[in-house]
Amino acid sequence: MGCHGSECDVWFTREDSPVIFHDARRNGKLIEETSFAEIRAERLSNGELVPTLQEYIAEAMKQKKAKLIIDIKTFVTDKPRTVALARAVHALVEKMGANDWVEYLVGYIPAGAALREMTDLPVAYLGKWEQDDPNASPDNIRAVGLPCIDYQDQQYDRRPEWLPVFKRMGLHLNVWTVNEEKEMDRFLRQGFNYITTDEPERLLKLYQSNKRVYRKALKQ
């Protein structure tokens, strides 16, 4: 399709096995407190097993057109454990020779710092507007030295004064999750590098229809 990448979410099971799953809980139980055997015992609604990170990366490496954007999920009961997850994820990426396929997202700043110590791969901080976390401010992003941000669309709207500061800082900008063409157009005209969407066909078609304008916005 021409998309830059596709996102996945990774958690540790109770015994530190990295698995791919979006929600913090499966069948009402926190994945971080559930054994790997139990996670794999019951199939998903499509008949597949919950994949391990290794299985997921191996599948991604069968093609060379799209990055695997790995979201290092923040633990519910033990946030500092997220750092161990980040380190384990990158160690596996290195072991599999998958650096060329991977970029990272983190919602926990220390996990991002740990990755920056290990690799030059892109690491973005994931911000949610409901929290309006002080970690998301330009001053803090500058202090921790993360090169990319990936904020929810409402967060940019809630803090419009941040956007020109981020652009002056030269940060790589992403916004999620944008599914309406009007909003896609708005963020493209603001010079965003990435747009996360559930409607990639629609976004790509829109970009192609006005590519010259959007490219000019990206350079400003």
Buried (B, 14 or more C-beta within 10 A) or exposed (E): EEBBBEBBBBBBBBEEBBBBBEEBEBEEBBBBBBEBEBBBEEEEEEEEEBBBBBEBBEEBBEEEEBBBBBBBBBBBEEEEBBBBBBBBBBEBBEEBEBEEBBBBBBBBBBBBBBBBEBBEBBBBBBBBBEEBBEBBBBEBBEEEEBBBBBBBBEBBBEBEEBBEBBBEEEBBBBBBEBBEBEBBBBBBBBBBEBBBBEBBEBBBEBBEEEEEEBEEBBEE
